[in-house]
């Protein structure tokens, strides 16, 4: 049962929904890393589970009214954070995020760097600064302002040490940035001091340009390797660098520890990754000297008297053991894009894109007849392709002058059940869950909305089918 939000569009007929409950994600980013032979050793998120089977705590909030804390978990294993639980606990009082839990099982939980947390002089971030939607379901970011940061000594709990290869990614924001040092996520010093070249191996994202020549005004994905933010293999600016200004940004860093590293970035809502650097380590950084602390929201020499001036937004990220393949990088980016990061937190309206087909869910001929089978067709922006995900879990569409719902025909629960439109009636075969992995599952049947035969042609039939994780079962609203 994977959660994100009931999103429906059908009515009385139907065959494919989730048998009354939301289905778990088929994969998460850390499942993909494990399949690629580079398992996560630290995995953090305030928005969703990063493993399909993970149902434990994502983060902890503390409220000001009485100092009590509460852990926030996914709505269901593999799903989106239970924002409603946070809203209920924090109602009428300020709340802060005190811990971001490690989902990898290594115990690399990130506590805020300050009194009562991981030690130091920083403070915890507000838990309610930014609400967003993930697959249509409400979630909260870790919205870091100067003086907020998180840390853990992971030197004895699985983090890569010395010159061991390491990969890392994070989803961040291209609009909440500055040039203060340093909005980092990754491997850092255990003593919180600048211990020399190679003591850090962390992703940096912001507008600081140490060595000049930066294109545009940023922000840029760089590597904080200590004693420098590197966009490439030297202190000369890397001409392949570019700024990432989209609302949600994927940033990646991988380093084999002895000879080379790579930087990649992309729009976390769609598209692939851009390789910014794939080459030699800077002079003086071979071999790396990683110490194994996990840091988020500040540089390595932070929080014991030094001032943390960075700001940024953290949604999810992981540190992995080993040097991920390009294929794994691409798979993780596809998973992030399919999760459906967006700024909305209520009903969502727009075309329902069939990711694999590159087309839109369509009511043929703008039919107003209940029982009309839906199809995929070239996106036109017409009303018969404009769907609304309602708070009650329906997917509604205006076809002609009639509002209809996406429906599992005849309340079917078998593979091949047709996805049709029908007058809205509130039945469970018209209720749908938009999952963070991009699938749409029927509440009644637990099956996935599926483009028949993985067709990319206009007029392909849409049906319900056992969830497979394939692109013909991935959808994006809006």
C-alpha positions as CSV (number, residue, x, y, z in Angstrom):
1,X,0.0,0.0,0.0
2,X,1.8,2.9,-1.1
3,X,0.5,6.1,-0.6
4,X,0.1,9.2,-2.2
5,X,-3.2,10.5,-2.9
6,X,-6.5,9.1,-4.1
7,X,-6.9,10.5,-7.5
8,X,-9.8,9.4,-9.4
9,X,-11.6,9.8,-12.5
10,X,-14.1,7.1,-12.9
11,X,-17.4,6.1,-11.8
12,X,-19.2,2.9,-11.5
13,X,-17.5,0.5,-13.8
14,X,-14.1,-0.7,-13.5
15,X,-11.6,-3.2,-13.1
16,X,-8.5,-2.0,-11.8
17,X,-7.9,-0.3,-8.6
18,X,-6.3,-1.1,-5.5
19,X,-8.7,-3.3,-3.6
20,X,-9.6,-0.7,-1.1
21,X,-6.1,0.2,-0.2
22,X,-3.2,2.1,-1.8
23,X,-0.5,0.0,-3.3
24,X,3.2,0.1,-2.4
25,X,5.7,1.5,-4.8
26,X,7.3,-1.0,-7.1
27,X,10.7,0.5,-6.7
28,X,12.4,3.4,-5.0
29,X,15.8,5.1,-5.7
30,X,17.6,2.9,-3.2
31,X,16.1,-0.2,-4.7
32,X,17.6,0.9,-8.0
33,X,21.0,1.6,-6.5
34,X,21.0,-1.8,-4.8
35,X,20.1,-3.5,-8.1
36,X,23.1,-1.7,-9.7
37,X,25.5,-3.1,-7.1
38,X,25.9,0.3,-5.2
39,X,23.6,0.1,-2.2
40,X,22.5,3.1,-0.2
41,X,24.4,3.5,3.1
42,X,22.5,6.6,4.1
43,X,19.0,7.5,2.8
44,X,17.1,10.6,3.9
45,X,13.8,12.3,2.9
46,X,11.0,14.3,4.4
47,X,8.8,13.6,1.4
48,X,8.7,9.9,0.7
49,X,10.1,6.4,1.3
50,X,13.2,5.7,-0.8
51,X,12.7,1.9,-0.7
52,X,9.5,0.2,-1.8
53,X,9.3,-1.8,1.4
54,X,10.2,1.1,3.8
55,X,7.4,2.0,6.2
56,X,9.4,3.4,9.2
57,X,9.9,6.9,10.3
58,X,11.0,9.5,7.8
59,X,11.6,12.4,10.2
60,X,10.8,13.7,13.6
61,X,9.1,17.0,14.5
62,X,9.1,18.9,17.8
63,X,6.3,21.3,18.7
64,X,6.9,24.5,20.7
65,X,3.7,24.3,22.8
66,X,4.9,21.5,25.0
67,X,8.3,20.3,23.6
68,X,6.9,16.9,22.6
69,X,8.1,15.1,19.5
70,X,6.5,12.9,16.9
71,X,7.9,10.7,14.2
72,X,6.3,11.1,10.7
73,X,6.2,8.0,8.6
74,X,4.9,7.3,5.1
75,X,1.2,6.9,4.8
76,X,2.0,3.3,3.8
77,X,5.2,1.4,3.0
78,X,7.0,2.8,0.0
79,X,4.8,5.9,0.0
80,X,4.6,9.6,0.6
81,X,5.0,11.2,4.0
82,X,1.9,11.4,6.2
83,X,1.6,15.2,6.1
84,X,-1.8,15.0,7.8
85,X,-0.2,13.5,10.9
86,X,2.3,16.4,11.0
87,X,-0.5,18.9,10.5
88,X,-2.5,17.4,13.3
89,X,0.4,17.3,15.7
90,X,1.6,20.8,14.9
91,X,-1.8,22.5,14.8
92,X,-1.7,25.9,16.4
93,X,2.0,25.8,17.4
94,X,5.4,26.2,15.6
95,X,7.2,22.9,14.8
96,X,10.8,22.1,13.8
97,X,12.4,19.1,12.3
98,X,14.8,17.6,14.8
99,X,15.8,14.3,13.0
100,X,15.8,13.1,9.5
101,X,15.9,9.3,9.8
102,X,18.2,7.0,7.7
103,X,16.1,4.6,5.7
104,X,19.0,2.4,4.7
105,X,19.2,0.5,8.0
106,X,22.7,1.7,8.8
107,X,21.5,4.1,11.5
108,X,22.9,7.3,9.9
109,X,20.1,9.5,11.3
110,X,20.7,13.2,10.8
111,X,20.1,15.3,13.9
112,X,20.2,19.1,13.8
113,X,23.6,20.6,14.6
114,X,22.9,22.4,17.9
115,X,22.2,22.1,21.6
116,X,19.9,19.1,22.2
117,X,20.7,17.7,18.7
118,X,24.0,16.6,17.3
119,X,25.9,19.3,19.1
120,X,27.2,22.7,17.9
121,X,25.6,26.1,17.6
122,X,23.1,25.6,14.7
123,X,19.3,25.3,15.1
124,X,16.7,23.0,13.6
125,X,14.7,24.0,10.5
126,X,11.0,24.9,10.6
127,X,8.8,21.9,9.7
128,X,6.2,24.0,8.0
129,X,8.0,26.5,5.8
130,X,7.2,24.7,2.5
131,X,4.4,22.4,1.6
132,X,4.4,20.7,-1.8
133,X,2.8,17.8,-3.6
134,X,4.3,14.5,-4.5
135,X,2.1,12.6,-6.9
136,X,-0.7,14.9,-5.8
137,X,-0.2,14.1,-2.1
138,X,0.8,16.8,0.4
139,X,4.3,16.7,1.9
140,X,6.8,19.0,3.5
141,X,10.3,19.9,2.6
142,X,13.3,20.4,4.8
143,X,13.6,24.2,4.2
144,X,17.0,25.3,5.4
145,X,17.8,28.9,6.2
146,X,21.2,30.2,7.5
147,X,21.9,28.7,10.9
148,X,20.0,25.4,10.2
149,X,21.9,22.2,9.5
150,X,22.0,18.5,10.2
151,X,24.9,16.0,10.9
152,X,25.8,12.5,12.0
153,X,29.1,10.7,12.6
154,X,28.7,7.7,10.2
155,X,32.4,6.6,10.3
156,X,31.4,3.4,12.0
157,X,28.0,2.9,10.4
158,X,28.7,2.2,6.7
159,X,29.8,5.5,5.2
160,X,32.6,5.2,2.7
161,X,36.0,6.0,4.3
162,X,39.4,7.0,2.9
163,X,39.5,6.4,-0.8
164,X,36.5,4.1,-1.0
165,X,34.2,4.9,-4.0
166,X,31.0,6.8,-3.2
167,X,28.0,8.1,-5.1
168,X,25.3,10.5,-3.9
169,X,22.2,12.3,-5.1
170,X,19.8,14.8,-3.7
171,X,16.6,16.5,-4.9
172,X,16.8,20.2,-4.0
173,X,15.3,23.5,-5.2
174,X,16.7,25.9,-7.9
175,X,14.7,28.8,-6.4
176,X,15.7,28.8,-2.7
177,X,19.4,29.3,-3.0
178,X,22.2,31.7,-2.0
179,X,26.0,31.9,-2.2
180,X,26.6,31.4,1.5
181,X,29.0,28.5,2.5
182,X,27.9,25.8,2.0
183,X,24.6,24.0,1.2
184,X,26.1,20.5,1.1
185,X,24.8,16.9,1.3
186,X,27.2,14.0,1.6
187,X,30.4,12.8,3.3
188,X,32.2,15.2,5.6
189,X,34.6,15.5,8.6
190,X,33.9,13.8,11.9
191,X,35.5,16.7,13.8
192,X,33.5,19.5,12.0
193,X,36.8,21.1,10.9
194,X,38.4,21.8,7.6
195,X,40.9,18.9,7.6
196,X,42.4,19.3,4.2
197,X,41.9,18.4,0.5
198,X,39.8,15.3,0.1
199,X,38.4,15.2,3.6
200,X,34.9,15.9,2.1
201,X,33.0,14.3,-0.7
202,X,29.6,16.1,-0.8
203,X,27.3,17.6,-3.3
204,X,27.1,21.4,-3.2
205,X,24.2,23.4,-4.7
206,X,24.1,27.1,-4.7
207,X,25.4,30.3,-6.3
208,X,28.9,30.4,-4.9
209,X,31.6,30.3,-7.6
210,X,35.0,29.8,-6.1
211,X,37.2,29.9,-9.1
212,X,35.4,32.4,-11.4
213,X,34.0,32.1,-14.9
214,X,30.7,30.6,-13.9
215,X,28.0,30.7,-16.6
216,X,24.9,32.9,-15.7
217,X,24.0,33.5,-12.1
218,X,23.6,29.9,-10.9
219,X,22.7,27.9,-9.0
220,X,25.2,25.2,-9.9
221,X,25.9,21.6,-9.0
222,X,29.4,21.3,-7.7
223,X,31.5,19.0,-5.5
224,X,32.6,20.2,-2.1
225,X,35.9,18.2,-1.7
226,X,37.1,20.5,1.1
227,X,39.4,23.5,0.4
228,X,37.3,24.2,-2.7
229,X,34.0,23.9,-4.5
230,X,34.8,22.1,-7.8
231,X,32.8,22.2,-11.0
232,X,35.4,20.1,-12.7
233,X,38.9,18.7,-12.4
234,X,40.8,22.0,-11.7
235,X,40.4,25.5,-10.5
236,X,39.7,26.6,-14.0
237,X,36.0,26.8,-14.6
238,X,34.5,23.8,-16.4
239,X,32.9,25.0,-19.6
240,X,30.3,22.2,-19.5
241,X,28.8,23.6,-16.3
242,X,25.4,25.2,-16.5
243,X,22.9,26.6,-14.0
244,X,19.8,24.8,-12.8
245,X,17.0,27.1,-12.0
246,X,14.0,24.8,-12.1
247,X,11.7,24.5,-9.1
248,X,12.9,21.0,-8.4
249,X,16.5,19.9,-9.2
250,X,18.3,16.6,-9.2
251,X,22.0,16.9,-8.3
252,X,24.4,13.9,-8.4
253,X,28.1,13.4,-7.5
254,X,30.1,10.2,-7.8
255,X,33.8,9.7,-7.0
256,X,35.9,6.6,-7.4
257,X,38.2,7.9,-4.7
258,X,41.5,7.7,-6.6
259,X,41.3,9.0,-10.2
260,X,38.0,10.5,-11.3
261,X,34.6,12.0,-10.3
262,X,31.5,13.0,-12.1
263,X,28.8,15.6,-11.6
264,X,25.3,15.5,-13.1
265,X,22.2,17.7,-12.8
266,X,18.6,17.7,-14.1
267,X,15.1,18.9,-13.7
268,X,13.5,16.7,-11.0
269,X,10.1,16.9,-12.7
270,X,11.0,15.7,-16.2
271,X,13.7,14.8,-18.6
272,X,17.2,13.2,-18.2
273,X,20.5,14.2,-16.6
274,X,23.1,16.6,-18.0
275,X,26.7,15.4,-17.4
276,X,28.6,18.4,-16.1
277,X,31.9,16.7,-15.5
278,X,33.3,13.2,-15.9
279,X,37.0,13.2,-15.6
280,X,40.0,13.5,-13.3
281,X,40.0,14.6,-9.7
282,X,41.6,18.0,-9.1
283,X,45.3,18.0,-8.3
284,X,45.9,17.2,-4.6
285,X,42.7,15.2,-4.2
286,X,44.0,11.7,-5.1
287,X,43.6,9.7,-3.1
288,X,40.5,11.0,-1.3
289,X,40.5,11.0,2.5
290,X,36.9,10.7,3.4
291,X,36.0,10.6,7.1
292,X,32.5,9.4,7.0
293,X,30.3,12.0,8.7
294,X,27.0,12.7,7.0
295,X,26.3,16.4,6.5
296,X,23.2,18.3,5.3
297,X,22.8,22.1,5.0
298,X,26.3,23.3,5.9
299,X,29.9,22.9,5.0
300,X,32.4,20.6,6.8
301,X,33.8,23.3,9.2
302,X,30.5,24.2,10.8
303,X,28.7,24.7,13.9
304,X,31.4,24.8,16.6
305,X,31.9,28.5,16.5
306,X,31.9,29.0,12.7
307,X,28.9,30.7,11.1
308,X,26.7,28.8,8.7
309,X,25.4,31.2,6.0
310,X,23.9,28.7,3.5
311,X,20.3,28.2,2.6
312,X,18.6,25.6,0.4
313,X,15.8,23.0,0.3
314,X,16.2,19.3,0.7
315,X,13.5,16.9,-0.4
316,X,15.3,13.6,-0.6
317,X,18.8,12.1,-1.1
318,X,21.1,9.2,-0.5
319,X,24.8,8.3,-0.2
320,X,25.8,5.0,-1.8
321,X,28.8,2.6,-1.4
322,X,30.5,2.2,-4.8
323,X,30.6,4.1,-8.1
324,X,27.1,4.0,-9.7
325,X,26.8,3.2,-13.4
326,X,25.4,5.8,-15.8
327,X,22.5,3.4,-16.3
328,X,21.7,3.5,-12.5
329,X,22.0,7.3,-12.5
330,X,19.4,7.4,-15.3
331,X,17.1,5.0,-13.6
332,X,17.2,7.0,-10.4
333,X,16.4,10.2,-12.3
334,X,13.5,8.5,-14.1
335,X,12.2,7.4,-10.7
336,X,12.4,10.9,-9.3
337,X,10.7,12.4,-12.4
338,X,7.9,9.9,-12.1
339,X,7.3,10.7,-8.4
340,X,5.5,13.8,-9.4
341,X,7.1,16.7,-7.5
342,X,4.9,19.8,-7.8
343,X,3.9,22.9,-6.0
344,X,0.3,22.1,-5.5
345,X,-1.1,20.5,-2.4
346,X,-4.8,20.2,-3.2
347,X,-6.8,19.2,-6.2
348,X,-4.7,19.1,-9.3
349,X,-5.9,19.7,-12.9
350,X,-4.2,19.2,-16.2
351,X,-3.5,16.6,-18.9
352,X,-2.7,13.1,-17.6
353,X,0.5,12.2,-19.5
354,X,1.3,8.6,-20.4
355,X,5.0,8.8,-19.7
356,X,6.0,5.8,-21.9
357,X,3.8,6.7,-24.8
358,X,4.4,10.5,-24.8
359,X,0.7,11.0,-25.2
360,X,-2.3,12.0,-23.0
361,X,-5.2,10.1,-21.5
362,X,-8.1,11.0,-23.8
363,X,-11.9,10.5,-24.1
364,X,-12.4,9.6,-27.8
365,X,-14.4,12.2,-29.7
366,X,-15.3,14.1,-26.5
367,X,-17.9,11.4,-25.9
368,X,-20.5,12.0,-23.2
369,X,-21.6,8.4,-23.2
370,X,-21.0,6.4,-20.0
371,X,-18.9,3.3,-20.8
372,X,-16.7,5.0,-23.4
373,X,-13.3,3.4,-23.3
374,X,-10.4,5.8,-22.7
375,X,-7.3,5.9,-24.9
376,X,-4.0,7.6,-25.3
377,X,-3.7,10.3,-28.0
378,X,-1.5,13.2,-28.9
379,X,-1.8,15.9,-26.3
380,X,-4.1,18.7,-27.5
381,X,-5.0,20.6,-24.4
382,X,-8.7,19.9,-25.0
383,X,-11.3,19.5,-22.2
384,X,-11.5,15.8,-23.1
385,X,-7.9,15.5,-22.0
386,X,-8.0,17.7,-18.9
387,X,-8.3,15.7,-15.7
388,X,-8.8,16.8,-12.1
389,X,-7.6,14.8,-9.2
390,X,-10.2,15.4,-6.4
391,X,-9.6,15.2,-2.7
392,X,-12.0,12.2,-2.6
393,X,-9.7,10.3,-4.9
394,X,-11.6,10.7,-8.3
395,X,-10.1,11.6,-11.6
396,X,-12.8,13.7,-13.3
397,X,-13.0,15.0,-16.9
398,X,-15.4,17.3,-18.7
399,X,-16.3,15.6,-22.0
400,X,-18.7,17.8,-24.0
401,X,-20.8,19.4,-21.3
402,X,-20.7,16.4,-19.0
403,X,-18.5,15.7,-16.0
404,X,-17.4,12.1,-16.0
405,X,-15.1,10.0,-13.9
406,X,-12.4,7.5,-14.7
407,X,-13.9,4.1,-13.9
408,X,-12.9,0.5,-13.8
409,X,-15.5,-1.1,-16.1
410,X,-18.1,-3.3,-14.3
411,X,-16.1,-3.0,-11.1
412,X,-13.6,-5.4,-12.6
413,X,-10.5,-6.6,-10.7
414,X,-8.9,-8.7,-13.4
415,X,-6.1,-8.0,-15.8
416,X,-7.5,-6.4,-18.9
417,X,-10.4,-4.6,-17.2
418,X,-11.1,-1.6,-19.4
419,X,-10.6,2.0,-18.1
420,X,-13.7,3.9,-19.1
421,X,-15.5,7.1,-18.3
422,X,-18.8,7.0,-16.4
423,X,-21.0,9.4,-14.5
424,X,-19.4,10.0,-11.1
425,X,-20.9,8.0,-8.3
426,X,-18.3,7.8,-5.5
427,X,-17.9,4.0,-5.9
428,X,-14.4,2.5,-5.1
429,X,-14.0,1.5,-8.7
430,X,-13.8,5.3,-9.4
431,X,-11.2,5.9,-6.8
432,X,-7.5,6.0,-7.7
433,X,-4.2,6.4,-6.0
434,X,-1.4,8.4,-7.7
435,X,1.8,6.8,-6.4
436,X,5.1,8.5,-6.1
437,X,6.7,6.1,-8.6
438,X,4.3,7.5,-11.3
439,X,1.8,4.6,-11.2
440,X,-2.0,5.1,-10.8
441,X,-3.6,2.2,-9.0
442,X,-7.3,1.5,-8.5
443,X,-8.5,1.5,-4.9
444,X,-10.8,-1.5,-5.5
445,X,-8.5,-3.8,-7.5
446,X,-5.0,-2.7,-6.7
447,X,-4.1,-2.9,-10.4
448,X,-2.2,-0.3,-12.3
449,X,-3.6,2.0,-15.1
450,X,-1.8,0.5,-18.1
451,X,-1.4,1.4,-21.8
452,X,-2.3,-1.8,-23.6
453,X,0.7,-3.5,-25.3
454,X,3.0,-0.6,-24.3
455,X,1.7,1.1,-27.5
456,X,3.0,4.5,-28.5
457,X,0.3,4.9,-31.2
458,X,-2.7,7.2,-31.1
459,X,-5.8,5.4,-30.1
460,X,-4.1,2.8,-27.8
461,X,-6.5,1.4,-25.3
462,X,-6.1,2.0,-21.6
463,X,-6.7,-0.9,-19.2
464,X,-6.0,-2.2,-15.7
465,X,-3.1,-4.6,-15.2
466,X,-0.8,-6.1,-12.6
467,X,1.8,-3.4,-11.7
468,X,5.1,-4.2,-13.4
469,X,7.2,-1.0,-13.0
470,X,7.3,-0.5,-16.8
471,X,7.0,2.9,-18.4
472,X,3.6,2.1,-19.9
473,X,2.2,2.2,-16.4
474,X,3.7,5.6,-15.5
475,X,1.6,8.8,-15.5
476,X,2.0,12.4,-14.7
477,X,-0.8,14.8,-14.1
478,X,-0.3,18.4,-15.2
